[in-house]
Amino acid sequence: MQITRQADYALRAILYLSRLNKNARAATRLIAEEMQIPISFLAKIVSQLSIAGLINTSRGARGGVSLVREPQKISVLEVVEAIDGAPTIHLHVLSERTAQFIKHYVRLKKSWLIN
């Protein structure tokens, strides 16, 4: 599976935040500099991650960005889905037998793909 550049940047931002002390906030400017993310991309990414409930944001002198949950409770899939949407499985590239198995016997649950 390939991810978009935007999802890559989102993962970098989450990784940066995961290294902070609990309840610590980081300025988006600092995240952008440290993780080599263009600030214009990061502004949109922060908004999407916030809407997805993965980070908190606050403005002002004591503002910044922080994780909503402990880092080990945030999966790569959650971050990618927040940015790119749910991944799709292209059954036409699988063997017929595998495709039939997936179609008829497996109900892929989102919870299987996260922690």
A tleap script that builds the chain and sets N, CA, C and O, in Angstrom:
source leaprc.protein.ff14SB
mol = sequence {
  NMET GLN ILE THR ARG GLN ALA ASP TYR ALA
  LEU ARG ALA ILE LEU TYR LEU SER ARG LEU
  ASN LYS ASN ALA ARG ALA ALA THR ARG LEU
  ILE ALA GLU GLU MET GLN ILE PRO ILE SER
  PHE LEU ALA LYS ILE VAL SER GLN LEU SER
  ILE ALA GLY LEU ILE ASN THR SER ARG GLY
  ALA ARG GLY GLY VAL SER LEU VAL ARG GLU
  PRO GLN LYS ILE SER VAL LEU GLU VAL VAL
  GLU ALA ILE ASP GLY ALA PRO THR ILE HIE
  LEU HIE VAL LEU SER GLU ARG THR ALA GLN
  PHE ILE LYS HIE TYR VAL ARG LEU LYS LYS
  SER TRP LEU ILE CASN
}
set mol.1.N position { 0.841 -1.176 0.000 }
set mol.1.CA position { 0.000 0.000 0.000 }
set mol.1.C position { 0.888 1.242 0.000 }
set mol.1.O position { 1.841 1.335 0.774 }
set mol.2.N position { 0.574 2.166 -0.852 }
set mol.2.CA position { 1.271 3.435 -0.865 }
set mol.2.C position { 0.403 4.472 -0.176 }
set mol.2.O position { -0.824 4.433 -0.268 }
set mol.3.N position { 1.044 5.389 0.508 }
set mol.3.CA position { 0.296 6.474 1.131 }
set mol.3.C position { 0.690 7.779 0.454 }
set mol.3.O position { 1.738 7.881 -0.183 }
set mol.4.N position { -0.163 8.754 0.607 }
set mol.4.CA position { 0.104 10.056 -0.003 }
set mol.4.C position { 1.171 10.799 0.793 }
set mol.4.O position { 1.477 10.454 1.934 }
set mol.5.N position { 1.714 11.802 0.173 }
set mol.5.CA position { 2.698 12.643 0.854 }
set mol.5.C position { 2.066 13.297 2.075 }
set mol.5.O position { 2.708 13.441 3.116 }
set mol.6.N position { 0.805 13.693 1.941 }
set mol.6.CA position { 0.106 14.325 3.055 }
set mol.6.C position { -0.028 13.355 4.239 }
set mol.6.O position { 0.146 13.758 5.389 }
set mol.7.N position { -0.332 12.091 3.967 }
set mol.7.CA position { -0.422 11.094 5.041 }
set mol.7.C position { 0.949 10.857 5.670 }
set mol.7.O position { 1.058 10.662 6.881 }
set mol.8.N position { 1.984 10.874 4.847 }
set mol.8.CA position { 3.355 10.746 5.368 }
set mol.8.C position { 3.658 11.888 6.330 }
set mol.8.O position { 4.202 11.660 7.411 }
set mol.9.N position { 3.314 13.102 5.950 }
set mol.9.CA position { 3.536 14.246 6.820 }
set mol.9.C position { 2.716 14.133 8.106 }
set mol.9.O position { 3.191 14.497 9.182 }
set mol.10.N position { 1.500 13.634 7.993 }
set mol.10.CA position { 0.658 13.458 9.184 }
set mol.10.C position { 1.290 12.460 10.146 }
set mol.10.O position { 1.288 12.673 11.358 }
set mol.11.N position { 1.824 11.380 9.610 }
set mol.11.CA position { 2.506 10.399 10.455 }
set mol.11.C position { 3.722 11.014 11.133 }
set mol.11.O position { 3.995 10.729 12.299 }
set mol.12.N position { 4.445 11.848 10.418 }
set mol.12.CA position { 5.599 12.535 11.016 }
set mol.12.C position { 5.151 13.436 12.167 }
set mol.12.O position { 5.791 13.473 13.219 }
set mol.13.N position { 4.061 14.153 11.964 }
set mol.13.CA position { 3.552 15.049 13.009 }
set mol.13.C position { 3.128 14.263 14.243 }
set mol.13.O position { 3.440 14.655 15.367 }
set mol.14.N position { 2.421 13.159 14.040 }
set mol.14.CA position { 1.996 12.315 15.163 }
set mol.14.C position { 3.220 11.740 15.866 }
set mol.14.O position { 3.257 11.681 17.095 }
set mol.15.N position { 4.204 11.322 15.112 }
set mol.15.CA position { 5.433 10.804 15.698 }
set mol.15.C position { 6.099 11.871 16.570 }
set mol.15.O position { 6.533 11.580 17.685 }
set mol.16.N position { 6.180 13.086 16.071 }
set mol.16.CA position { 6.767 14.177 16.852 }
set mol.16.C position { 6.000 14.358 18.162 }
set mol.16.O position { 6.602 14.439 19.233 }
set mol.17.N position { 4.671 14.421 18.071 }
set mol.17.CA position { 3.848 14.620 19.265 }
set mol.17.C position { 3.961 13.458 20.240 }
set mol.17.O position { 3.848 13.649 21.450 }
set mol.18.N position { 4.183 12.266 19.724 }
set mol.18.CA position { 4.287 11.089 20.591 }
set mol.18.C position { 5.533 11.124 21.468 }
set mol.18.O position { 5.595 10.440 22.489 }
set mol.19.N position { 6.515 11.911 21.076 }
set mol.19.CA position { 7.756 12.003 21.848 }
set mol.19.C position { 7.671 13.042 22.968 }
set mol.19.O position { 8.572 13.126 23.802 }
set mol.20.N position { 6.613 13.818 22.991 }
set mol.20.CA position { 6.461 14.846 24.015 }
set mol.20.C position { 5.968 14.243 25.322 }
set mol.20.O position { 5.414 13.144 25.344 }
set mol.21.N position { 6.174 14.964 26.391 }
set mol.21.CA position { 5.617 14.548 27.679 }
set mol.21.C position { 4.097 14.585 27.619 }
set mol.21.O position { 3.515 15.317 26.819 }
set mol.22.N position { 3.466 13.797 28.463 }
set mol.22.CA position { 2.003 13.743 28.493 }
set mol.22.C position { 1.434 15.153 28.693 }
set mol.22.O position { 1.911 15.911 29.538 }
set mol.23.N position { 0.427 15.486 27.919 }
set mol.23.CA position { -0.277 16.775 27.948 }
set mol.23.C position { 0.571 17.958 27.480 }
set mol.23.O position { 0.122 19.100 27.576 }
set mol.24.N position { 1.771 17.717 26.980 }
set mol.24.CA position { 2.594 18.807 26.439 }
set mol.24.C position { 2.065 19.217 25.076 }
set mol.24.O position { 1.504 18.404 24.342 }
set mol.25.N position { 2.250 20.482 24.750 }
set mol.25.CA position { 1.823 21.015 23.457 }
set mol.25.C position { 3.048 21.429 22.656 }
set mol.25.O position { 4.094 21.768 23.210 }
set mol.26.N position { 2.892 21.393 21.349 }
set mol.26.CA position { 3.975 21.834 20.459 }
set mol.26.C position { 3.403 22.811 19.450 }
set mol.26.O position { 2.281 22.642 18.973 }
set mol.27.N position { 4.165 23.813 19.136 }
set mol.27.CA position { 3.773 24.781 18.113 }
set mol.27.C position { 3.892 24.120 16.740 }
set mol.27.O position { 4.834 23.367 16.495 }
set mol.28.N position { 2.957 24.392 15.860 }
set mol.28.CA position { 2.998 23.791 14.520 }
set mol.28.C position { 4.266 24.208 13.781 }
set mol.28.O position { 4.823 23.422 13.016 }
set mol.29.N position { 4.723 25.428 14.001 }
set mol.29.CA position { 5.957 25.896 13.374 }
set mol.29.C position { 7.129 25.001 13.761 }
set mol.29.O position { 7.960 24.657 12.920 }
set mol.30.N position { 7.192 24.626 15.040 }
set mol.30.CA position { 8.275 23.772 15.522 }
set mol.30.C position { 8.173 22.365 14.925 }
set mol.30.O position { 9.179 21.778 14.525 }
set mol.31.N position { 6.954 21.834 14.869 }
set mol.31.CA position { 6.752 20.506 14.261 }
set mol.31.C position { 7.203 20.534 12.803 }
set mol.31.O position { 7.913 19.639 12.344 }
set mol.32.N position { 6.784 21.566 12.089 }
set mol.32.CA position { 7.140 21.691 10.669 }
set mol.32.C position { 8.651 21.725 10.485 }
set mol.32.O position { 9.187 21.050 9.606 }
set mol.33.N position { 9.334 22.502 11.305 }
set mol.33.CA position { 10.793 22.604 11.188 }
set mol.33.C position { 11.479 21.289 11.525 }
set mol.33.O position { 12.321 20.805 10.768 }
set mol.34.N position { 11.117 20.721 12.658 }
set mol.34.CA position { 11.789 19.504 13.140 }
set mol.34.C position { 11.544 18.289 12.241 }
set mol.34.O position { 12.434 17.463 12.043 }
set mol.35.N position { 10.327 18.192 11.702 }
set mol.35.CA position { 9.958 17.005 10.922 }
set mol.35.C position { 10.010 17.249 9.418 }
set mol.35.O position { 9.600 16.394 8.633 }
set mol.36.N position { 10.511 18.408 9.019 }
set mol.36.CA position { 10.671 18.772 7.611 }
set mol.36.C position { 9.351 18.653 6.836 }
set mol.36.O position { 9.259 17.977 5.812 }
set mol.37.N position { 8.351 19.333 7.366 }
set mol.37.CA position { 7.023 19.365 6.752 }
set mol.37.C position { 6.750 20.811 6.325 }
set mol.37.O position { 6.889 21.722 7.140 }
set mol.38.N position { 6.369 21.036 5.083 }
set mol.38.CA position { 6.012 22.400 4.681 }
set mol.38.C position { 4.866 22.921 5.553 }
set mol.38.O position { 3.858 22.236 5.729 }
set mol.39.N position { 5.017 24.114 6.091 }
set mol.39.CA position { 4.028 24.669 7.016 }
set mol.39.C position { 2.647 24.762 6.381 }
set mol.39.O position { 1.640 24.605 7.072 }
set mol.40.N position { 2.583 25.016 5.079 }
set mol.40.CA position { 1.284 25.099 4.409 }
set mol.40.C position { 0.565 23.746 4.426 }
set mol.40.O position { -0.654 23.693 4.587 }
set mol.41.N position { 1.319 22.656 4.260 }
set mol.41.CA position { 0.742 21.316 4.361 }
set mol.41.C position { 0.313 21.039 5.795 }
set mol.41.O position { -0.770 20.506 6.035 }
set mol.42.N position { 1.158 21.401 6.735 }
set mol.42.CA position { 0.897 21.054 8.127 }
set mol.42.C position { -0.375 21.702 8.654 }
set mol.42.O position { -1.094 21.086 9.440 }
set mol.43.N position { -0.664 22.911 8.244 }
set mol.43.CA position { -1.884 23.579 8.705 }
set mol.43.C position { -3.123 22.764 8.337 }
set mol.43.O position { -4.018 22.582 9.163 }
set mol.44.N position { -3.173 22.281 7.116 }
set mol.44.CA position { -4.313 21.464 6.674 }
set mol.44.C position { -4.324 20.119 7.391 }
set mol.44.O position { -5.384 19.636 7.790 }
set mol.45.N position { -3.161 19.520 7.555 }
set mol.45.CA position { -3.042 18.217 8.214 }
set mol.45.C position { -3.507 18.302 9.662 }
set mol.45.O position { -4.240 17.435 10.137 }
set mol.46.N position { -3.079 19.349 10.359 }
set mol.46.CA position { -3.487 19.535 11.753 }
set mol.46.C position { -5.005 19.642 11.840 }
set mol.46.O position { -5.620 19.073 12.742 }
set mol.47.N position { -5.600 20.362 10.913 }
set mol.47.CA position { -7.059 20.481 10.894 }
set mol.47.C position { -7.721 19.111 10.713 }
set mol.47.O position { -8.670 18.785 11.425 }
set mol.48.N position { -7.232 18.319 9.778 }
set mol.48.CA position { -7.810 17.003 9.521 }
set mol.48.C position { -7.620 16.056 10.708 }
set mol.48.O position { -8.530 15.304 11.054 }
set mol.49.N position { -6.451 16.092 11.322 }
set mol.49.CA position { -6.194 15.237 12.479 }
set mol.49.C position { -7.063 15.639 13.664 }
set mol.49.O position { -7.486 14.790 14.449 }
set mol.50.N position { -7.325 16.925 13.787 }
set mol.50.CA position { -8.186 17.418 14.850 }
set mol.50.C position { -9.635 16.978 14.627 }
set mol.50.O position { -10.304 16.532 15.558 }
set mol.51.N position { -10.106 17.106 13.404 }
set mol.51.CA position { -11.474 16.669 13.066 }
set mol.51.C position { -11.630 15.176 13.316 }
set mol.51.O position { -12.691 14.724 13.747 }
set mol.52.N position { -10.567 14.401 13.046 }
set mol.52.CA position { -10.605 12.950 13.258 }
set mol.52.C position { -10.503 12.571 14.744 }
set mol.52.O position { -10.637 11.399 15.097 }
set mol.53.N position { -10.268 13.552 15.600 }
set mol.53.CA position { -10.203 13.278 17.036 }
set mol.53.C position { -8.872 12.708 17.496 }
set mol.53.O position { -8.801 12.083 18.555 }
set mol.54.N position { -7.820 12.913 16.719 }
set mol.54.CA position { -6.511 12.390 17.093 }
set mol.54.C position { -5.657 13.401 17.850 }
set mol.54.O position { -4.798 13.023 18.647 }
set mol.55.N position { -5.894 14.687 17.600 }
set mol.55.CA position { -5.115 15.724 18.283 }
set mol.55.C position { -6.039 16.828 18.790 }
set mol.55.O position { -7.157 17.007 18.307 }
set mol.56.N position { -5.537 17.555 19.771 }
set mol.56.CA position { -6.179 18.774 20.262 }
set mol.56.C position { -5.384 19.953 19.743 }
set mol.56.O position { -4.163 19.878 19.606 }
set mol.57.N position { -6.069 21.028 19.458 }
set mol.57.CA position { -5.385 22.251 19.048 }
set mol.57.C position { -5.902 23.398 19.894 }
set mol.57.O position { -7.069 23.425 20.284 }
set mol.58.N position { -5.024 24.337 20.169 }
set mol.58.CA position { -5.443 25.550 20.868 }
set mol.58.C position { -4.569 26.704 20.403 }
set mol.58.O position { -3.389 26.536 20.097 }
set mol.59.N position { -5.177 27.868 20.361 }
set mol.59.CA position { -4.472 29.063 19.901 }
set mol.59.C position { -3.962 29.860 21.096 }
set mol.59.O position { -4.337 29.617 22.243 }
set mol.60.N position { -3.120 30.794 20.794 }
set mol.60.CA position { -2.652 31.701 21.830 }
set mol.60.C position { -1.229 31.420 22.258 }
set mol.60.O position { -0.565 30.523 21.739 }
set mol.61.N position { -0.773 32.221 23.234 }
set mol.61.CA position { 0.605 32.127 23.710 }
set mol.61.C position { 0.919 30.749 24.281 }
set mol.61.O position { 2.040 30.261 24.138 }
set mol.62.N position { -0.040 30.129 24.915 }
set mol.62.CA position { 0.170 28.793 25.491 }
set mol.62.C position { -0.491 27.712 24.645 }
set mol.62.O position { -0.702 26.591 25.105 }
set mol.63.N position { -0.807 28.054 23.433 }
set mol.63.CA position { -1.477 27.123 22.538 }
set mol.63.C position { -0.522 26.143 21.907 }
set mol.63.O position { 0.660 26.088 22.246 }
set mol.64.N position { -1.049 25.380 20.994 }
set mol.64.CA position { -0.245 24.394 20.286 }
set mol.64.C position { -1.068 23.165 19.973 }
set mol.64.O position { -2.298 23.196 19.979 }
set mol.65.N position { -0.372 22.096 19.703 }
set mol.65.CA position { -0.987 20.841 19.289 }
set mol.65.C position { -0.559 19.748 20.258 }
set mol.65.O position { 0.598 19.702 20.676 }
set mol.66.N position { -1.489 18.870 20.614 }
set mol.66.CA position { -1.159 17.736 21.486 }
set mol.66.C position { -2.006 16.532 21.089 }
set mol.66.O position { -3.044 16.675 20.443 }
set mol.67.N position { -1.554 15.355 21.479 }
set mol.67.CA position { -2.306 14.130 21.215 }
set mol.67.C position { -3.507 14.041 22.144 }
set mol.67.O position { -3.456 14.500 23.285 }
set mol.68.N position { -4.576 13.455 21.653 }
set mol.68.CA position { -5.769 13.238 22.461 }
set mol.68.C position { -5.584 12.011 23.358 }
set mol.68.O position { -6.034 11.994 24.504 }
set mol.69.N position { -4.916 10.984 22.819 }
set mol.69.CA position { -4.713 9.728 23.549 }
set mol.69.C position { -3.221 9.438 23.678 }
set mol.69.O position { -2.381 10.133 23.107 }
set mol.70.N position { -2.924 8.415 24.427 }
set mol.70.CA position { -1.545 7.951 24.528 }
set mol.70.C position { -1.083 7.490 23.149 }
set mol.70.O position { -1.869 6.923 22.390 }
set mol.71.N position { 0.183 7.730 22.820 }
set mol.71.CA position { 0.678 7.395 21.474 }
set mol.71.C position { 0.478 5.929 21.094 }
set mol.71.O position { 0.159 5.634 19.942 }
set mol.72.N position { 0.658 5.011 22.033 }
set mol.72.CA position { 0.529 3.592 21.713 }
set mol.72.C position { -0.919 3.189 21.412 }
set mol.72.O position { -1.172 2.070 20.967 }
set mol.73.N position { -1.854 4.085 21.648 }
set mol.73.CA position { -3.254 3.800 21.344 }
set mol.73.C position { -3.708 4.441 20.041 }
set mol.73.O position { -4.896 4.435 19.719 }
set mol.74.N position { -2.765 4.991 19.298 }
set mol.74.CA position { -3.063 5.580 17.989 }
set mol.74.C position { -2.371 4.731 16.934 }
set mol.74.O position { -1.155 4.544 16.975 }
set mol.75.N position { -3.141 4.224 16.003 }
set mol.75.CA position { -2.562 3.360 14.971 }
set mol.75.C position { -2.193 4.158 13.716 }
set mol.75.O position { -2.705 5.251 13.474 }
set mol.76.N position { -1.307 3.584 12.948 }
set mol.76.CA position { -0.933 4.162 11.663 }
set mol.76.C position { -2.178 4.260 10.783 }
set mol.76.O position { -2.376 5.256 10.087 }
set mol.77.N position { -3.010 3.229 10.817 }
set mol.77.CA position { -4.221 3.228 10.006 }
set mol.77.C position { -5.118 4.415 10.343 }
set mol.77.O position { -5.649 5.058 9.437 }
set mol.78.N position { -5.294 4.715 11.611 }
set mol.78.CA position { -6.131 5.848 11.998 }
set mol.78.C position { -5.612 7.152 11.394 }
set mol.78.O position { -6.386 7.972 10.900 }
set mol.79.N position { -4.311 7.327 11.442 }
set mol.79.CA position { -3.710 8.552 10.918 }
set mol.79.C position { -3.897 8.624 9.399 }
set mol.79.O position { -4.287 9.663 8.866 }
set mol.80.N position { -3.620 7.529 8.716 }
set mol.80.CA position { -3.768 7.505 7.259 }
set mol.80.C position { -5.221 7.725 6.868 }
set mol.80.O position { -5.500 8.476 5.933 }
set mol.81.N position { -6.151 7.083 7.568 }
set mol.81.CA position { -7.572 7.266 7.264 }
set mol.81.C position { -8.024 8.704 7.506 }
set mol.81.O position { -8.871 9.217 6.775 }
set mol.82.N position { -7.473 9.352 8.517 }
set mol.82.CA position { -7.833 10.741 8.795 }
set mol.82.C position { -7.467 11.652 7.629 }
set mol.82.O position { -8.126 12.663 7.388 }
set mol.83.N position { -6.421 11.287 6.916 }
set mol.83.CA position { -5.932 12.115 5.815 }
set mol.83.C position { -6.441 11.637 4.454 }
set mol.83.O position { -6.928 12.432 3.651 }
set mol.84.N position { -6.325 10.343 4.208 }
set mol.84.CA position { -6.622 9.789 2.874 }
set mol.84.C position { -7.964 9.073 2.780 }
set mol.84.O position { -8.393 8.722 1.681 }
set mol.85.N position { -8.622 8.852 3.889 }
set mol.85.CA position { -9.831 8.035 3.882 }
set mol.85.C position { -9.461 6.571 4.021 }
set mol.85.O position { -8.283 6.219 4.078 }
set mol.86.N position { -10.468 5.728 4.074 }
set mol.86.CA position { -10.241 4.296 4.266 }
set mol.86.C position { -9.554 3.685 3.043 }
set mol.86.O position { -9.897 4.004 1.905 }
set mol.87.N position { -8.582 2.806 3.290 }
set mol.87.CA position { -7.921 2.143 2.156 }
set mol.87.C position { -8.891 1.170 1.479 }
set mol.87.O position { -9.814 0.653 2.109 }
set mol.88.N position { -8.668 0.939 0.214 }
set mol.88.CA position { -9.511 -0.002 -0.515 }
set mol.88.C position { -8.693 -1.222 -0.902 }
set mol.88.O position { -7.484 -1.148 -1.120 }
set mol.89.N position { -9.384 -2.333 -0.979 }
set mol.89.CA position { -8.756 -3.562 -1.443 }
set mol.89.C position { -9.233 -3.782 -2.872 }
set mol.89.O position { -10.437 -3.833 -3.124 }
set mol.90.N position { -8.321 -3.908 -3.784 }
set mol.90.CA position { -8.674 -4.128 -5.180 }
set mol.90.C position { -8.705 -5.631 -5.441 }
set mol.90.O position { -7.670 -6.264 -5.650 }
set mol.91.N position { -9.915 -6.187 -5.426 }
set mol.91.CA position { -10.055 -7.631 -5.557 }
set mol.91.C position { -9.618 -8.141 -6.927 }
set mol.91.O position { -9.272 -9.315 -7.055 }
set mol.92.N position { -9.626 -7.300 -7.940 }
set mol.92.CA position { -9.262 -7.767 -9.277 }
set mol.92.C position { -7.788 -8.143 -9.388 }
set mol.92.O position { -7.403 -8.829 -10.336 }
set mol.93.N position { -6.965 -7.716 -8.453 }
set mol.93.CA position { -5.548 -8.071 -8.523 }
set mol.93.C position { -5.235 -9.338 -7.723 }
set mol.93.O position { -4.109 -9.833 -7.754 }
set mol.94.N position { -6.223 -9.852 -7.016 }
set mol.94.CA position { -6.036 -11.082 -6.256 }
set mol.94.C position { -6.412 -12.282 -7.116 }
set mol.94.O position { -7.110 -12.150 -8.121 }
set mol.95.N position { -5.946 -13.438 -6.708 }
set mol.95.CA position { -6.373 -14.640 -7.417 }
set mol.95.C position { -7.876 -14.815 -7.214 }
set mol.95.O position { -8.439 -14.315 -6.241 }
set mol.96.N position { -8.513 -15.518 -8.125 }
set mol.96.CA position { -9.954 -15.728 -8.047 }
set mol.96.C position { -10.342 -16.392 -6.729 }
set mol.96.O position { -11.324 -16.001 -6.100 }
set mol.97.N position { -9.582 -17.381 -6.318 }
set mol.97.CA position { -9.897 -18.097 -5.078 }
set mol.97.C position { -9.799 -17.162 -3.865 }
set mol.97.O position { -10.669 -17.177 -2.994 }
set mol.98.N position { -8.753 -16.361 -3.816 }
set mol.98.CA position { -8.586 -15.429 -2.702 }
set mol.98.C position { -9.702 -14.382 -2.715 }
set mol.98.O position { -10.249 -14.043 -1.666 }
set mol.99.N position { -10.031 -13.881 -3.877 }
set mol.99.CA position { -11.095 -12.889 -3.993 }
set mol.99.C position { -12.423 -13.462 -3.514 }
set mol.99.O position { -13.165 -12.785 -2.803 }
set mol.100.N position { -12.727 -14.683 -3.888 }
set mol.100.CA position { -13.971 -15.318 -3.455 }
set mol.100.C position { -13.990 -15.508 -1.939 }
set mol.100.O position { -15.020 -15.302 -1.297 }
set mol.101.N position { -12.855 -15.901 -1.373 }
set mol.101.CA position { -12.772 -16.077 0.068 }
set mol.101.C position { -13.073 -14.756 0.774 }
set mol.101.O position { -13.852 -14.704 1.727 }
set mol.102.N position { -12.446 -13.704 0.290 }
set mol.102.CA position { -12.664 -12.407 0.919 }
set mol.102.C position { -14.122 -11.978 0.772 }
set mol.102.O position { -14.726 -11.495 1.730 }
set mol.103.N position { -14.680 -12.149 -0.404 }
set mol.103.CA position { -16.053 -11.724 -0.646 }
set mol.103.C position { -17.063 -12.485 0.214 }
set mol.103.O position { -18.008 -11.886 0.728 }
set mol.104.N position { -16.876 -13.799 0.377 }
set mol.104.CA position { -17.899 -14.611 1.019 }
set mol.104.C position { -17.652 -14.966 2.475 }
set mol.104.O position { -18.610 -15.227 3.201 }
set mol.105.N position { -16.435 -14.985 2.920 }
set mol.105.CA position { -16.172 -15.482 4.261 }
set mol.105.C position { -15.588 -14.469 5.233 }
set mol.105.O position { -15.708 -14.629 6.448 }
set mol.106.N position { -14.976 -13.460 4.719 }
set mol.106.CA position { -14.311 -12.521 5.614 }
set mol.106.C position { -15.049 -11.195 5.600 }
set mol.106.O position { -15.279 -10.608 4.543 }
set mol.107.N position { -15.406 -10.747 6.747 }
set mol.107.CA position { -15.963 -9.410 6.900 }
set mol.107.C position { -14.887 -8.607 7.623 }
set mol.107.O position { -14.786 -8.627 8.850 }
set mol.108.N position { -14.101 -7.913 6.839 }
set mol.108.CA position { -12.963 -7.195 7.376 }
set mol.108.C position { -13.444 -6.089 8.298 }
set mol.108.O position { -14.119 -5.155 7.866 }
set mol.109.N position { -13.096 -6.201 9.549 }
set mol.109.CA position { -13.511 -5.205 10.523 }
set mol.109.C position { -12.410 -4.181 10.705 }
set mol.109.O position { -11.224 -4.508 10.721 }
set mol.110.N position { -12.825 -2.959 10.837 }
set mol.110.CA position { -11.862 -1.891 11.046 }
set mol.110.C position { -11.006 -2.172 12.283 }
set mol.110.O position { -9.814 -1.864 12.300 }
set mol.111.N position { -11.601 -2.744 13.293 }
set mol.111.CA position { -10.858 -2.996 14.527 }
set mol.111.C position { -9.712 -3.993 14.321 }
set mol.111.O position { -8.771 -4.018 15.115 }
set mol.112.N position { -9.777 -4.797 13.289 }
set mol.112.CA position { -8.693 -5.731 13.003 }
set mol.112.C position { -7.456 -4.989 12.524 }
set mol.112.O position { -6.335 -5.478 12.666 }
set mol.113.N position { -7.659 -3.827 11.967 }
set mol.113.CA position { -6.566 -3.097 11.366 }
set mol.113.C position { -5.955 -2.064 12.302 }
set mol.113.O position { -4.957 -1.424 11.970 }
set mol.114.N position { -6.556 -1.908 13.463 }
set mol.114.CA position { -5.986 -0.974 14.434 }
set mol.114.C position { -5.607 -1.749 15.671 }
set mol.114.O position { -6.027 -2.890 15.863 }
set mol.115.N position { -4.815 -1.123 16.498 }
set mol.115.CA position { -4.283 -1.769 17.697 }
set mol.115.C position { -4.998 -3.010 18.026 }
set mol.115.O position { -4.666 -3.671 19.011 }
savepdb mol mol.pdb
quit
